[in-house]
Amino acid sequence: MPRTRRTFSPEFKAKLVLEVLKGEKELNVIATENNIQPNLLRNWKKEFLDKASIVFDDSREDNLREKLASERKEKDQYAKKVGQLTMQVDWLKKKSEEMLGPDYESKYSPKPFED
């Protein structure tokens, strides 16, 4: 019977790593109490310590602002394109009515596929 892979929330991982870093209990004891492998807890601790400096990195806020500005610009471009295409569709409908009559859609629309 295959084992199912468990997933752990970031909050759970952080709580256990902080508990290890406090040093009140041994890593193996914390792992056993929470029914996880000690090596998994060691990996979480290593990753936590490796990425701890990110918390104090001021450039990440600048990166987020740049990303947000870029996404807003892209959204504006999409909105402009949608507006342009809507105007083109409206113009084409108007011209079709002028050339083919007001009920052109019923005359020229494709028939549904039948078996």
ZADO-1210 file (C-alpha; in nm, 4 decimals, padded with zeros to 6 digits):
<atoms>
<atom x="00.0000" y="00.0000" z="00.0000" code="MET" pos="1"/>
<atom x="00.1662" y="00.3271" z="-00.1101" code="PRO" pos="2"/>
<atom x="00.2150" y="00.6039" z="00.1428" code="ARG" pos="3"/>
<atom x="00.0457" y="00.9321" z="00.0726" code="THR" pos="4"/>
<atom x="00.2631" y="01.2401" z="00.0728" code="ARG" pos="5"/>
<atom x="00.1813" y="01.4808" z="00.3530" code="ARG" pos="6"/>
<atom x="00.1976" y="01.8555" z="00.3115" code="THR" pos="7"/>
<atom x="00.2683" y="02.1023" z="00.5876" code="PHE" pos="8"/>
<atom x="00.1651" y="02.4654" z="00.6077" code="SER" pos="9"/>
<atom x="00.4312" y="02.7371" z="00.6196" code="PRO" pos="10"/>
<atom x="00.2991" y="02.8371" z="00.9630" code="GLU" pos="11"/>
<atom x="00.3484" y="02.4840" z="01.0971" code="PHE" pos="12"/>
<atom x="00.7031" y="02.4673" z="00.9595" code="LYS" pos="13"/>
<atom x="00.7937" y="02.8074" z="01.1043" code="ALA" pos="14"/>
<atom x="00.6499" y="02.7142" z="01.4448" code="LYS" pos="15"/>
<atom x="00.8594" y="02.3968" z="01.4636" code="LEU" pos="16"/>
<atom x="01.1777" y="02.5654" z="01.3378" code="VAL" pos="17"/>
<atom x="01.1413" y="02.8439" z="01.5946" code="LEU" pos="18"/>
<atom x="01.0899" y="02.5805" z="01.8616" code="GLU" pos="19"/>
<atom x="01.4152" y="02.4126" z="01.7521" code="VAL" pos="20"/>
<atom x="01.6003" y="02.7449" z="01.7506" code="LEU" pos="21"/>
<atom x="01.4839" y="02.8253" z="02.1047" code="LYS" pos="22"/>
<atom x="01.6768" y="02.5189" z="02.2157" code="GLY" pos="23"/>
<atom x="01.4374" y="02.4203" z="02.4924" code="GLU" pos="24"/>
<atom x="01.3893" y="02.0756" z="02.3364" code="LYS" pos="25"/>
<atom x="01.6083" y="01.8625" z="02.1152" code="GLU" pos="26"/>
<atom x="01.5337" y="01.8505" z="01.7440" code="LEU" pos="27"/>
<atom x="01.4676" y="01.4751" z="01.7606" code="ASN" pos="28"/>
<atom x="01.2156" y="01.5236" z="02.0423" code="VAL" pos="29"/>
<atom x="01.0275" y="01.7935" z="01.8510" code="ILE" pos="30"/>
<atom x="01.0238" y="01.5759" z="01.5387" code="ALA" pos="31"/>
<atom x="00.8916" y="01.2764" z="01.7315" code="THR" pos="32"/>
<atom x="00.6234" y="01.4826" z="01.9065" code="GLU" pos="33"/>
<atom x="00.4990" y="01.6080" z="01.5697" code="ASN" pos="34"/>
<atom x="00.5314" y="01.2740" z="01.3896" code="ASN" pos="35"/>
<atom x="00.7833" y="01.3924" z="01.1287" code="ILE" pos="36"/>
<atom x="01.1314" y="01.2793" z="01.0340" code="GLN" pos="37"/>
<atom x="01.4204" y="01.4625" z="01.2025" code="PRO" pos="38"/>
<atom x="01.5907" y="01.5149" z="00.8660" code="ASN" pos="39"/>
<atom x="01.2818" y="01.6929" z="00.7377" code="LEU" pos="40"/>
<atom x="01.2958" y="01.9285" z="01.0350" code="LEU" pos="41"/>
<atom x="01.6693" y="01.9831" z="00.9749" code="ARG" pos="42"/>
<atom x="01.5946" y="02.0747" z="00.6130" code="ASN" pos="43"/>
<atom x="01.3271" y="02.3232" z="00.7221" code="TRP" pos="44"/>
<atom x="01.5687" y="02.4783" z="00.9716" code="LYS" pos="45"/>
<atom x="01.8405" y="02.5120" z="00.7062" code="LYS" pos="46"/>
<atom x="01.5982" y="02.6696" z="00.4572" code="GLU" pos="47"/>
<atom x="01.4673" y="02.9053" z="00.7275" code="PHE" pos="48"/>
<atom x="01.8165" y="03.0231" z="00.8192" code="LEU" pos="49"/>
<atom x="01.9251" y="03.0538" z="00.4541" code="ASP" pos="50"/>
<atom x="01.6308" y="03.2791" z="00.3732" code="LYS" pos="51"/>
<atom x="01.6219" y="03.4793" z="00.6981" code="ALA" pos="52"/>
<atom x="01.8084" y="03.7737" z="00.5444" code="SER" pos="53"/>
<atom x="01.5211" y="03.8302" z="00.3000" code="ILE" pos="54"/>
<atom x="01.3151" y="03.9727" z="00.5855" code="VAL" pos="55"/>
<atom x="01.5568" y="04.2669" z="00.6133" code="PHE" pos="56"/>
<atom x="01.6010" y="04.3196" z="00.2393" code="ASP" pos="57"/>
<atom x="01.4565" y="04.6603" z="00.1442" code="ASP" pos="58"/>
<atom x="01.4910" y="04.5931" z="-00.2281" code="SER" pos="59"/>
<atom x="01.2121" y="04.3357" z="-00.2163" code="ARG" pos="60"/>
<atom x="00.9621" y="04.6150" z="-00.1539" code="GLU" pos="61"/>
<atom x="01.0970" y="04.8024" z="-00.4563" code="ASP" pos="62"/>
<atom x="01.0689" y="04.4830" z="-00.6611" code="ASN" pos="63"/>
<atom x="00.7067" y="04.4431" z="-00.5551" code="LEU" pos="64"/>
<atom x="00.6297" y="04.8028" z="-00.6543" code="ARG" pos="65"/>
<atom x="00.7909" y="04.7509" z="-00.9944" code="GLU" pos="66"/>
<atom x="00.5991" y="04.4292" z="-01.0472" code="LYS" pos="67"/>
<atom x="00.2715" y="04.5959" z="-00.9488" code="LEU" pos="68"/>
<atom x="00.3360" y="04.8884" z="-01.1849" code="ALA" pos="69"/>
<atom x="00.4176" y="04.6456" z="-01.4656" code="SER" pos="70"/>
<atom x="00.0984" y="04.4467" z="-01.4043" code="GLU" pos="71"/>
<atom x="-00.1105" y="04.7649" z="-01.4010" code="ARG" pos="72"/>
<atom x="00.0440" y="04.8747" z="-01.7307" code="LYS" pos="73"/>
<atom x="-00.0284" y="04.5340" z="-01.8832" code="GLU" pos="74"/>
<atom x="-00.3883" y="04.5475" z="-01.7543" code="LYS" pos="75"/>
<atom x="-00.4344" y="04.8928" z="-01.9087" code="ASP" pos="76"/>
<atom x="-00.3036" y="04.7627" z="-02.2417" code="GLN" pos="77"/>
<atom x="-00.5516" y="04.4739" z="-02.2320" code="TYR" pos="78"/>
<atom x="-00.8379" y="04.7089" z="-02.1472" code="ALA" pos="79"/>
<atom x="-00.7413" y="04.9344" z="-02.4384" code="LYS" pos="80"/>
<atom x="-00.7273" y="04.6362" z="-02.6751" code="LYS" pos="81"/>
<atom x="-01.0688" y="04.5095" z="-02.5573" code="VAL" pos="82"/>
<atom x="-01.2146" y="04.8553" z="-02.6176" code="GLY" pos="83"/>
<atom x="-01.0631" y="04.8690" z="-02.9644" code="GLN" pos="84"/>
<atom x="-01.1934" y="04.5236" z="-03.0563" code="LEU" pos="85"/>
<atom x="-01.5396" y="04.6077" z="-02.9201" code="THR" pos="86"/>
<atom x="-01.5523" y="04.9161" z="-03.1411" code="MET" pos="87"/>
<atom x="-01.4480" y="04.7097" z="-03.4435" code="GLN" pos="88"/>
<atom x="-01.7163" y="04.4480" z="-03.3775" code="VAL" pos="89"/>
<atom x="-01.9823" y="04.7180" z="-03.3389" code="ASP" pos="90"/>
<atom x="-01.8696" y="04.8838" z="-03.6639" code="TRP" pos="91"/>
<atom x="-01.8765" y="04.5501" z="-03.8484" code="LEU" pos="92"/>
<atom x="-02.2277" y="04.4753" z="-03.7197" code="LYS" pos="93"/>
<atom x="-02.3475" y="04.8164" z="-03.8345" code="LYS" pos="94"/>
<atom x="-02.1940" y="04.7735" z="-04.1818" code="LYS" pos="95"/>
<atom x="-02.3334" y="04.4214" z="-04.2092" code="SER" pos="96"/>
<atom x="-02.6826" y="04.5506" z="-04.1324" code="GLU" pos="97"/>
<atom x="-02.6425" y="04.8268" z="-04.3917" code="GLU" pos="98"/>
<atom x="-02.5243" y="04.5869" z="-04.6631" code="MET" pos="99"/>
<atom x="-02.7211" y="04.2715" z="-04.5844" code="LEU" pos="100"/>
<atom x="-03.0289" y="04.3951" z="-04.3986" code="GLY" pos="101"/>
<atom x="-03.1266" y="04.3978" z="-04.0317" code="PRO" pos="102"/>
<atom x="-03.1927" y="04.0218" z="-04.0153" code="ASP" pos="103"/>
<atom x="-02.8596" y="03.9229" z="-04.1747" code="TYR" pos="104"/>
<atom x="-02.7592" y="03.7117" z="-03.8750" code="GLU" pos="105"/>
<atom x="-03.0470" y="03.4684" z="-03.9199" code="SER" pos="106"/>
<atom x="-02.9757" y="03.4367" z="-04.2944" code="LYS" pos="107"/>
<atom x="-02.5989" y="03.3984" z="-04.2811" code="TYR" pos="108"/>
<atom x="-02.5154" y="03.2507" z="-03.9436" code="SER" pos="109"/>
<atom x="-02.3715" y="02.8987" z="-03.9641" code="PRO" pos="110"/>
<atom x="-02.6082" y="02.6129" z="-03.9065" code="LYS" pos="111"/>
<atom x="-02.5363" y="02.3849" z="-03.6095" code="PRO" pos="112"/>
<atom x="-02.3655" y="02.0599" z="-03.6933" code="PHE" pos="113"/>
<atom x="-02.6126" y="01.7758" z="-03.7329" code="GLU" pos="114"/>
<atom x="-02.5448" y="01.4021" z="-03.7521" code="ASP" pos="115"/>
</atoms>
